[in-house]
Amino acid sequence: MEKALETMIANMPEKTGRSLEEWKKLLKTKSFAKHGEAMKFLKEEHNVTHGFANTIIHLSKEDKEEPEDLVAIQYKGKEDLIPIYNKLLLVIKAFGNDVTVTPKKTSVSIIRKRQFALIKPATKTRIDLGLKFNDKSTTERLENSGPFGTMCTHRVKLSKIDQVDKELTAWLKEAYEQAN
């Protein structure tokens, strides 16, 4: 899906007459209460096809929330998990200055040259940490990826801060090294 989105963004100037950044600037000058109003505007006023209009609106909305806001939203009602999240970041950032932390709507991607970990508050009492390995067997604690699908190869369920231990740190470091 990411490759298709990249292609769509690259083709946007030719197909719609404007780049994604130009469309974002235009939409910032408007204040649509509903997604449908923005769709109507782009389709009727600017002859943008449905697929491009939907993509432009969706990507414009992502810009409105700051990364810190996205994390705060993820942990609303799950505040007890924030110390676990913060400890994970502390461990991960110690690996090197080539780590990028990218909050999304429901999770936080941890990237080196490629994503190697994903932090997601799964329930009010548990964080699911997704890890991506080239080749690693599962264990009782290091489960298969579960709901992460192909984004990660493994998952570790964390409900207490002391679960961010030496074993977990070693797995994180291994995933980080393989993401080079």
N, C-alpha and C positions, 0 to 999 in steps of 0.2 A: 504493500500500500504506500509506503514512503516514497518509493521510486516513481509511482504513478503521480503522486502529489508533486514531487520535484519537477516532473515532466510538464504537468499542468501549469505550474508557476512559471516555468521557462517559456511555455507557449503563450502565456497570458497576454503579453504586449501585442503579439501578432494577431491573436484571436479576438481580443477585446479592445485593442487600441490603447491600453494603458498597462503599466506594470502593477504588480501587487502593491508595492509601496504607494503608487499614485492612487490606486483604488482605496487603500487604507486612509490616505489623507482626505480624499473626498468624503468618505463615510464619517470621518471625525467631524466634518462640518455639519453633519445632519444628526438628528437625535431621534432615531426610530424606536418606538416603544416595543415593537414586535419584530421578530425575524421576517415574517411575511411582508411587512411594510418595506423593509430593506430589499427584499427579493423583488417586490413589485417595482420599486424605484430603479434598481439595476436593470431589470428585464425590459421595462416599458420606456424608461427615460434614456437608457444607454444601450439597448439592444444586446445585453449580455445574456448568453444562454444560461439555462437553469443550473447546470453543473458548475460553471465558472462563478455565477452569482452566489451560489451556496458556499463554495470554497472561499471566496473573497470575504463574505460575511463571517464565516466561521473563524478564519485566520485573523480578521480584524478584532473579533471579540477576545481572542487570546491575548492580544496586546494590552487590553484594558486592565488586566490584573497583573500586579507586580509579583515576582517570584515569592516574596515573603507572604503576600496575601494568599497565594495558592497553598502554601504550607499551612498557614493559619486556618484556612478553610478546611483542609484535609483533617486537621486535628481538633476541629470544633466538636465538643462533646466527647473527645478522646484525649483530653489534656494529660491524663496519667501516662500516656505513651510518649510524650514529648521528651522526657529524659532519655529514653531508649533511642529515639531518633537522633538527639543531639550527640549521644555517645557514639553511635554509628558514624556520624559525620566526622567526629573528632578522630576516630580510628582511621577512616578512609582518607581524610585530608593529610594525614601524616605520611601516606605512601609517596607523595610527591606533588609538585605544583602543576602537574599535567592532568590533574583530576578536575573534571567539570561536574558541578552539581546542577541539575536542570529540573526544577519543579514543574510538574504538569498538573492537570486538574485533580487526578486521583492518586498520583504517585510521584516519586522523585527519582529520576534517572541519574545514575552515576556513570560517567563516561571517561574513558581515557582516549584512545583512538577510536574505540567503539564502546558501546554500553557493556559494562561488566557486572553491574548490580542495579537493583530496583528496590526502593523502599516504599512500602504501601501499608497504611493503617487499614488492616483487613476488617477488624471489629473494634468495639470500644475497649477491648482488653488485649488485643494482639496486633503486632506488626508482622507482615509477611516480608521477608527479605529474599528477593530473587537474586540468584547468582548465575553467571554464564561461564561455563567451563567448556574447554575443547573436548575433554574425555574424562569423565569422573563417575565412579559408581555412586549409587545412592546408599545412604545409611538410615538408621532409625531417625536421626536428627536432620540429616541432609537429604531431604525428600526430593521426589521428582518435582518438576516445575508447577504442577497443579494448574491453578487458574492463570498463571503467567503465560502459558502456551509456549510459543517459540521465542518470546522476548528473553526468556531465561531458561536454563537447563535444570536448575535446582531451586528449592525453596527451603528456608529455615523459618520456623514460627517463633516469634519472640514475644514474651509477655512480661518479662522481668529484666531489669537493667543488667543483673549479673550474668545473663545469658550472652551478653556481648563479652565473651571470654577469649582465652588464648586460642582455642580451637576455631571459633568463629572468625577471629582476626586472621588466623592462618588461611582460612578459606577465602576471605575477602582479598587478602594479599595475593593468593594464587590466581584468583579471577582477574585482579588488577594486572598482574604480570602477563597473563595470557591475552589481555586486551591491547597489547602493544603492537 
